[in-house]
Amino acid sequence: MKQRYVYVLAALLTIVGLSVFTYKWQVLGFPLGEDQETPVWTVESAISFDSGPGSIKVQLHVPTLTPGFRMLNENSVSRGYGFSLNYGSGGREAQWAIRRADGEQTIYYRISVYEDDSVDQSDTTPPFPPPPVIDEPFKTAVDVLVSDVRDHSADTASFTTELLRRVNDRSPDPNVELLMAGVDSNADFVSVVTTILAAARIPARMVRGFPLSGRQRSAALVAWLEVHDGDQWLYFNPATGEESFPDRFLVWWRGNEPLVNVEGGSNVEVGFAIQQNHLDAVAIAETQAAQRGTSAVDFSLYSLPIQTQAVYSVLLMIPVGALIMVVMRNLIGIDAFGTFMPVLIALAFRETKLLWGVVLFTLLVALGLSIRFLLDRLRLLLVPRLSAVLIVVVMLMLFISLTSHRLGMETGLSVALFPMVIIAMTIERMSVVWEERGAADAMRAGLGSLVVAIAAYIFMGMPWLEHLVFTFPELLLVILALVVLAGRYTGYRLTELRRFKALSTD
């Protein structure tokens, strides 16, 4: 195969792997770090009212557009009531209905949200509002105030800031004083301001919601001002005129319509409570993927049984070890026995820990090699000789385990984790190299195998890398691309630079 085909294949593997990885990370929200938790706020609305014998119909405004937040789930707790979600003139509405109810009633609505800066904060561009119908003398006061504010502003944002400054002035002029007479709540104040802005042909609406912070047993709705400048919605603090938005402000509903409407009930009261929890970011990402209907969650390893997940959390690190093996042998030039022996030994090191693993591996190979030289005198054929070495390895493992246990060194029991067939083949290969090329080459290859196993163990034991490969298994395509590229490398290895150093100086 020509060189360019290899490059094309590696590029395709990399593009596919990174594309799926980016989609799951940026769109679905799968976390890059392990044990990453996301704060989740649950807002509960309790609607209490008295009902006489008869039918009841309840309508509650619920969040529609929540800038900076994404909904995780929502549900209703209403015994005997039918529940539905619909869109009304003011946004989404939760509706409950029952054919017959009597006495005190309480209906609960809960929504859980979490922060997500990627949520689009935009809305449809509204038409210019029609001039509001205002009776005299209020109409004259509004016209004079709008004309005066327009002369002292340059655009929509500055107009709104100037208007809020004037209506919040502690010594207001007669027009402002007339318009603000009888205003006794923040919502009424914002309602008057939106009326003045409508008279100036500026789209504006009231936004009500909650600043989310920790746990609040009794949360109060806060009214904010939202103004459209022709391109986007701007948020203003009605008390100061500052163009800003409260931190972690959950928008509950927009407009001047009442929060709740109960048909057939009386003495209606609405209370809100907020609770903050921390959920696993992976669980949130899976929920979002399920809500989007994407197939990514169906092929996620987190959908497998727990025991199977534990197996694959180890198996998926083998390609990482294989990449380290390729780099160490083909690019650095470290000689080693076998192709996958160092990787399998590195897996055993994950259980025995590095220090004890190196000691047990060295001891096992040294003893096995000694007995292998004794078997040479018997002049056995290849297959019987390998079988004999395998039996000896098993007996040596048993001997080391029993001896360490008698000495109170329980770590020696983990020698059974070493792959006995690989150990037997290593002993056989090492003895053959010893006979053919001498003890130095055999020891160098054995030491190289140990070095590669240690390097593979270090990388395969990184928790963040294990999480990354398990959460984004498509990254194995990138590893495959790197292995394919390394397979076509025919240049000098690092260890050969020293070997041919004399040639470069001539």
Residue, then its C-alpha position, 0 to 999 in steps of 0.5 A: m500500500k502506498q504511503r499516501y493511503v496510510y496517511v488518508l486512513a490515519a486521517l479518516l480514523t482521527i477525524v471520525g474519532l475526534s468528531v464523535f468525541t467532540y459531539k459527546w463532549q460539547v453537545l451531550g456534556f460528557p465530562l472530561g474529568e473523572d468523578q466530576e459533579t454538576p450542581v443541580w437545583t430543584v425548584e418546587s412550586a406548591i399551589s394551595f387553594d380551597s375548592g368547593p364540590g365541583s371541577i377544578k382547573v389549574q394553570l401555572h406558568v413554568p420555565t420556557l427559556t432559561p438563559g444559562f440553564r438546561m432542564l434536566n427533568e420535571n414532574s408533577v405531584s397531584r393526586g387524582y389530577g390530570f396533568s399536561l404541559n402546553y404553550g400559552s401566550g406567556g410561554r409554557e403552562a402546566q395544567w391540572a384538571i379534575r372532575r370533582a374535588d372538595g376541601e383543601q388542595t395542594i398541587y406540586y410542580r418540580i423542575s430540576v435544572y443545571e448550568d449550561d452556558s451553551v443554552d441559547q439565550s435568544d428569542t424571536t424578535p418581537p414587533f414594535p408594541p402598539p401605543p398603550v391606551i392610557d387615560e389622562p392625565f397619565k398619558t400626558a405624563v408618559d409623553v412628556l417623560v418619554s420625550d425628555v428621556r429620548d433627548h438624553s439618550a442615544d439608543t435603546a440601552s441608554f434610553t432604558t438606563e436613563l428612564l430607570r434612573r429617573v423613576n428611581d430618583r428619590s426626588p422625582d419630577p411631578n410626571v414620575e411621581l404621578l405615574m408611580a403613585g400607588v406602586d407598592s411592589n417590584a412587579d408593579f414597578v416593572s409593569v409601569v416601566t414596560t408601559i412607558l417603554a411601550a409608549a416609546r415603541i420599545p419592546a419590553r417585558m417583565v421577567r420573573g425568576f429566582p437567583l439560585s443559591g443553595r437551599q431556600r425553604s421559601a424563595a421569593l420571585v424577583a422581577w427583572l426588566e427585559v428590553h429588545d434593542g432590535d438585535q437581542w434582548l437586554y436585561f436591566n436591574p429595575a432598581t438601579g438601571e444597570e444593564s446586568f443579569p443576576d448570577r444563576f438567575l432562573v427565569w420562571w416566566r415572562g410577561n404581565e400575566p398572573l403566575v397561576n390561575v385556578e378555576g373553581g378554587s379560592n384562597v390561592e397561595v403559591g410557594f416556592a422552595i429551592q434545593q441544591n444537589h450535586l449529581d454525577a456529570v455522566a448521569i446528567a449527560e446520559t439523561q440529556a442524550a436520552q431526551r435528545g433521542t440520540s443513539a450515543v447513549d445506546f452505545s455508551l459503556y455506561s449502559l452495560p451492567i456494572q460487572t461488564q463495565a469493570v471488565y471493559s475499564v481494564l480491557l480498554m486500556i490495553p490499546v493504550g499499552a499497545l501504543i506505548m509498546v509501539v513507541m518504545r520499540n519502533l521509535i525509541g528502539i528498546d528491545a523486548f521479548g514478545t509483542f504483548m508480553p510487556v502489556l500483559i505484565a503491566l496489567a498484572f502490575r495494576e493489581t500487585k503495584l509496581l514495586w512488588g510486581v517488579v520484584l515478583f516478576t524478576l524472581l519468577v523469571a530468574l527461578g524459571l530460567s534456572i530450571r529451564f537450563l536444567l531441562d536442556r540436559l534432557r534434550l526435550l522436543l519443543v512442545p514437551r519442553l514448553s509444557a514442562v516450563l509451564i508446569v514449572v512456572v505454575m509450581l514456582m508461583l505456588f511456591i512463592s505464594l506459600t512462602s510469602h504467606r508463611l513469612g507474613m508477606e501477603t503481597g506475594l499472594s498476588v503473583a498468581l495474577f501474572p499470566m503464566v503462559i506469557i511467563a513461560m514463553t518469556i523464559e523460553r525466549m530468554s533461554v534461546v537468546w541466551e544460548e544463541r546470542g549470549a547472556a548480555d543480549a538476553m539480559r538486555a531484552g529481559l530488562g527492556s521488557l521490564v522497562v516497557a511494562i513499567a512504562a505501560y503500567i504508568f500510562m495505563g494506571m492514569p485515572w484521568l486517562e482511564h476515564l477518558v477512554f472509557t467515556f469516549p471509546e471512540l478515541l481508540l480510533v485516534i490510537l489506531a491512527l497513531v499505531v498505523l502511522a508508527g507502523r510505516y516509520t522506517g527512520y532511525r530509532l533513538t537508541e540507534l542515534r548513539r550507535f551510529k554517532a561515529l558516522s555523523t561526525d565523519 
